[in-house]
Amino acid sequence: MAAGAGGNLGEVDRARLLRAFGDRLRGIRKRAGYTQDSLAAATGLSRDGLAHLERGTRQPRLITLLILADGLGVSPAELLDGLSVSGLRAADSSQLGS
């Protein structure tokens, strides 16, 4: 199902945003020098849970974002930087125009 007009978030958009968040989380984790196992140990989160977040197959809860940000030494905003529904749609529009 594609996204509707306005602020509606369709399943396709949701999946793409979750994958984009996962890519961002993985990049920040690696730059910080953590493996999934070591970040899990440092934060008390499960390695499987981290793997799901990085693959975009699980939507993070607010508390999870706060724990991850603290464990990675970044702000919660940095974890979400560049991720938005409007940005996703703008990228789609620019690809359609090329």
C-alpha positions in Angstrom: 0.0 0.0 0.0 1.4 3.4 -1.0 1.2 6.5 1.1 -1.8 8.6 0.8 -2.1 12.4 0.6 -1.1 14.7 3.5 0.5 13.2 6.5 -0.6 9.6 6.1 2.2 7.2 6.3 1.7 4.1 4.2 3.3 0.7 4.8 5.9 1.3 2.0 7.0 4.6 3.5 7.1 3.1 7.0 9.3 0.2 5.8 11.6 2.6 4.0 11.9 4.9 7.0 12.7 1.9 9.3 15.4 0.7 6.9 16.9 4.2 6.6 16.9 4.4 10.5 18.6 1.0 10.6 21.3 2.1 8.1 21.9 5.2 10.2 22.1 3.3 13.5 24.5 0.8 12.0 26.7 3.5 10.7 26.8 5.4 14.0 27.4 2.1 15.9 30.4 1.2 13.6 31.9 4.7 13.8 31.7 4.4 17.6 33.6 1.2 17.4 30.9 -1.1 18.7 29.8 -4.5 17.4 26.2 -5.4 17.9 27.3 -7.7 20.8 29.3 -5.0 22.5 26.6 -2.3 22.1 24.0 -4.7 23.5 26.2 -5.4 26.5 26.8 -1.6 27.0 23.1 -0.7 26.8 21.3 -3.7 28.2 19.5 -4.2 24.9 19.5 -7.6 23.2 21.7 -8.2 20.2 18.7 -9.7 18.4 16.8 -6.5 19.0 19.6 -4.4 17.7 19.9 -6.6 14.6 16.1 -6.1 14.0 16.5 -2.4 14.3 19.4 -2.3 11.9 17.6 -4.4 9.4 14.5 -2.1 9.7 12.3 -5.0 10.8 11.4 -3.5 14.2 10.2 0.0 15.0 12.1 1.5 17.9 10.3 2.7 21.0 11.2 6.1 22.5 13.0 4.6 25.5 15.1 2.4 23.1 16.1 5.5 21.1 17.2 7.2 24.3 19.1 4.2 25.5 20.9 3.8 22.2 21.8 7.5 22.0 23.2 7.4 25.5 25.2 4.2 24.8 26.5 5.6 21.5 27.4 9.0 23.0 25.2 10.9 20.6 22.0 12.9 20.9 18.7 11.3 20.1 18.4 13.9 17.3 21.6 12.5 15.7 20.0 9.1 15.5 17.1 10.6 13.6 19.0 13.2 11.6 17.8 13.3 8.0 14.9 10.9 8.5 11.5 12.3 7.6 8.4 11.4 5.7 8.7 14.6 3.7 12.3 13.9 2.9 11.4 10.4 1.7 8.7 11.8 -0.5 11.0 14.5 -1.9 13.6 11.9 -2.8 10.8 10.0 -4.6 9.8 13.1 -6.5 13.4 13.9 -7.6 13.9 10.3 -8.8 10.7 10.5 -10.8 11.9 13.7 -12.5 15.3 12.1 -13.5 
